[in-house]
Amino acid sequence: MDLVVHPREHDLVIGTCTLAHLDLYLEEYEKNATAAGAKVHWASTAAEAREIILEICRDAGAKTVTKGKSMISEEIALNAHLQAAGMEVVETDLGEYLVQIRGEAPSHIIAPAIHLTQDMVEADFRRLHTSLPKDRVLVEPAQLVGEARAILREKFLSAEVGITGANFLIAETGSSVIVTNEGNGDLTQSLAKVHIAVASIEKVVPTLEDLSTIIRLLARSATGQEISTYTTLSTGPRRPGDPDGPEEYHVVILDNGRSAMLGTPFREALRCIRCGACMNHCPVYAAVGGHAYGWVYPGPIGSVLTPQFLGVKRAADLPNASTFCGRCESVCPMKIPLPKLLRHWREAEFAEGGQSWSYRAGLRVWAFAARKPRVYHAAARLGMALLGALGRRRGAFRWLPLTRGWTRHRDLPAPQGRTFQQLWAEHQAGIQR
């Protein structure tokens, strides 16, 4: 009797086995990609990756570079590096384009501009697209999208180099894979003379069959679709008879601290397929937004990855930004035990003495009050009443002491003025009546 294996269990096995033999699959990918005409480059650090890409762009005589969505390019700060060399860099994913013209970072892995309103986008377009009529109508989303499409179309046709990320690298065929809904990735990699795919070492999967299972879960976990609109495999440069495609095809594979994770409990985070599901279900992310996390990767997975890449002292607050509700682990298609990994980082932070003076002082005050229930309840009532009164007019605080990590990007909602114990007592009294 055949047993039915849940796709999440199947993908867990694929991810675990791939990481266990990562060196072999990366070598197989390089061999097959090179045989197909690709040029594979290895980068140990973000600085190495930036220099490799800059050199390729210079060799191509690039003045304009188009980019598909790529979190790795955000990780290595690629845009600023190319712009400093005199190149125009244009994000072609609509959400990425919107945050680029505002000089902001993405606030979500899948929906980079989720924090923007339609009015903000309209104002940005009128400020930036000065060659268009001032009296044009931009009241409907379709009109905004149409304007962005027209602007970006010109960039696609003029760019010498197109840079994309890679959702996956297939060892069996030497292919890079991008999964999109807008089609901008296909235009980026097929119209430019040179295509550069940038990926990290854990993106490799053994076979096409393995890919077919994983992309089903990626689409469902990321956007709720059965499959994304475009799933595109690139295998080498244009061949004789091909209607389009790049003349040169480069793949830059980045380590940047990931190999150091393989022998640690944090290796499980390398199974992440960047679907964003953990953010969509995280109460902390919903409250503070993506920019509050301070680096490229927000949400629960960002709270695990950022201390690894930047150091636990620089990211000490992130593992503590969790309620441990467990939603992130329950929805993760790759079954990454995110709460467990966050606890490991809390242990590391404590071992290194990374807590701030305000954190230690606050914990001592709380510990003192917790041992004295009357003091605790009195202080809680007073604090809630005071905050409720101060925040009643606006309903939120733009600033409060010790809350800069929150209020730097979002207002802090004001409490309604009563503690949970008071509300519970009123609720119970209402039931008894």
C-alpha positions, -999 to 999 in steps of 0.1 A, spaced: 0 0 0 15 34 -10 16 60 16 5 96 7 32 121 18 22 156 25 40 182 3 55 199 33 70 166 45 84 160 10 99 195 8 114 191 43 132 160 31 144 177 0 157 207 19 173 187 46 190 163 22 202 191 0 218 209 28 235 177 40 252 174 6 253 210 -4 288 210 -17 281 181 -41 249 198 -55 267 231 -60 295 214 -79 270 196 -100 252 229 -107 284 246 -117 293 217 -141 260 217 -158 256 254 -159 290 258 -174 283 231 -200 252 251 -210 273 282 -216 269 301 -183 298 317 -165 296 308 -128 312 331 -102 317 324 -65 316 351 -39 325 345 -2 313 379 10 289 407 -1 319 429 -11 332 402 -34 298 397 -50 294 435 -56 328 437 -73 322 407 -95 289 422 -107 304 456 -112 332 442 -133 307 423 -155 287 455 -160 318 475 -169 329 449 -194 294 452 -210 297 490 -212 265 493 -191 249 527 -186 215 514 -176 209 482 -156 175 468 -150 168 446 -120 142 419 -112 132 413 -76 162 400 -56 166 400 -18 202 389 -23 209 422 -42 194 440 -12 216 420 11 248 430 -7 237 466 -12 242 462 -49 222 492 -62 242 518 -43 275 502 -55 265 503 -92 251 538 -89 284 550 -73 301 537 -104 279 560 -126 253 535 -137 215 540 -137 199 511 -118 161 506 -123 140 482 -102 114 466 -125 92 448 -100 64 473 -94 67 472 -56 105 475 -57 102 504 -82 78 522 -58 101 519 -28 132 527 -50 118 561 -61 111 569 -25 146 560 -14 132 533 10 139 497 16 113 469 10 91 463 39 81 428 30 98 399 11 69 394 -13 51 428 -12 79 454 -9 55 484 -10 28 470 12 32 500 35 24 526 9 -11 540 1 -25 548 -34 -23 585 -27 14 582 -18 21 564 -51 2 591 -71 22 619 -54 55 601 -61 46 596 -98 36 632 -102 69 643 -85 91 620 -105 75 615 -140 78 652 -150 78 645 -187 41 634 -186 12 658 -186 5 674 -152 -32 671 -156 -32 634 -163 -57 613 -143 -42 589 -117 -72 580 -96 -74 543 -103 -48 516 -96 -49 505 -133 -39 541 -143 -9 540 -119 1 506 -131 -2 517 -167 21 547 -161 47 526 -144 45 500 -172 52 527 -199 81 541 -180 97 507 -173 92 495 -209 116 522 -221 142 510 -195 138 473 -206 146 483 -242 176 504 -234 194 484 -207 227 467 -215 226 445 -184 197 428 -166 201 414 -131 177 390 -115 177 369 -84 171 332 -85 144 315 -65 162 282 -71 192 268 -89 187 233 -104 218 211 -101 205 185 -126 202 210 -155 223 240 -145 193 262 -147 183 293 -126 146 297 -118 126 329 -112 90 329 -100 70 361 -107 35 374 -113 44 405 -133 66 392 -161 93 418 -154 118 392 -145 115 376 -180 119 410 -197 149 418 -175 168 386 -184 158 382 -220 161 417 -235 194 429 -221 227 418 -238 240 404 -205 220 386 -178 234 382 -143 216 359 -119 225 364 -82 217 336 -58 229 323 -24 243 289 -19 212 273 -3 191 280 -33 202 249 -51 178 219 -55 188 186 -69 164 179 -97 135 193 -118 112 169 -100 122 184 -67 116 219 -81 81 210 -92 71 201 -56 87 231 -40 72 258 -63 37 245 -56 42 252 -20 60 285 -27 31 299 -47 4 288 -22 23 300 8 33 333 -7 2 345 -25 -24 317 -22 -21 308 -59 -20 273 -73 10 284 -93 26 318 -101 18 335 -134 54 330 -146 79 303 -136 109 307 -158 140 285 -161 172 300 -177 198 276 -189 227 293 -206 228 323 -230 210 326 -263 216 299 -288 215 301 -326 178 302 -336 166 315 -303 142 345 -307 155 363 -277 178 359 -247 211 373 -235 244 370 -253 261 364 -220 247 346 -190 265 349 -156 255 334 -123 270 348 -90 266 324 -61 270 340 -27 280 325 7 282 355 30 282 335 62 258 308 52 283 280 51 291 288 88 255 280 96 257 244 83 272 229 114 249 248 138 212 246 149 206 276 126 212 255 94 174 248 95 169 285 85 186 278 52 156 258 41 137 291 38 122 297 3 113 334 9 76 329 7 68 355 34 42 333 52 58 338 86 55 376 82 19 374 71 9 356 104 33 373 128 16 397 153 48 416 159 54 422 122 18 433 118 22 458 146 56 473 138 60 467 100 90 455 81 112 486 84 114 483 121 136 452 118 164 474 105 178 453 77 170 433 46 150 404 61 120 413 83 96 391 103 104 359 121 129 346 95 146 380 96 150 378 133 168 345 128 190 355 98 200 390 107 219 381 139 238 355 118 248 380 91 253 411 112 262 396 146 241 391 176 252 424 193 240 445 163 207 426 161 201 418 198 166 432 198 153 410 170 151 376 187 132 394 215 107 407 191 85 376 193 55 365 213 63 328 207 28 322 195 41 296 171 21 308 141 53 313 120 63 277 125 29 263 118 25 281 84 61 276 72 60 254 41 96 242 49 87 235 86 115 257 99 113 257 138 115 295 140 106 298 177 133 274 187 159 293 166 148 326 182 153 310 216 188 299 206 196 335 196 183 348 230 206 323 247 235 336 226 226 372 233 226 365 271 259 346 269 275 376 252 260 401 275 243 419 246 213 433 266 211 471 267 212 489 301 175 499 296 165 463 290 184 451 321 170 479 342 134 473 330 137 436 337 149 443 373 120 467 378 95 441 364 111 413 386 107 435 417 71 443 409 62 408 400 72 396 435 48 421 450 14 417 434 -1 448 450 27 470 437 25 453 403 -13 459 399 -11 494 412 17 504 389 -1 487 359 -33 506 366 -15 539 370 6 533 338 -24 523 317 -45 552 330 -17 577 323 -9 564 288 -46 562 280 -51 598 290 -21 611 271 -29 592 239 -67 597 239 -67 626 215 -46 611 187 -51 574 196 -14 568 191 21 581 202 46 594 178 73 590 204 76 575 239 108 568 260 124 535 252 102 528 221 124 543 194 126 509 176 89 510 171 81 548 167 109 554 142 87 538 116 52 536 130 31 553 156 26 533 188 -11 527 195 -23 542 227 -39 518 252 -75 524 261 -66 531 297 -75 500 317 -55 468 325 -65 433 314 -73 425 351 -98 454 352 -114 445 319 -116 408 330 -133 418 363 -159 439 344 -165 410 320 -170 385 348 -193 410 366 -214 413 335 -218 375 332 -229 372 368 -256 398 363 
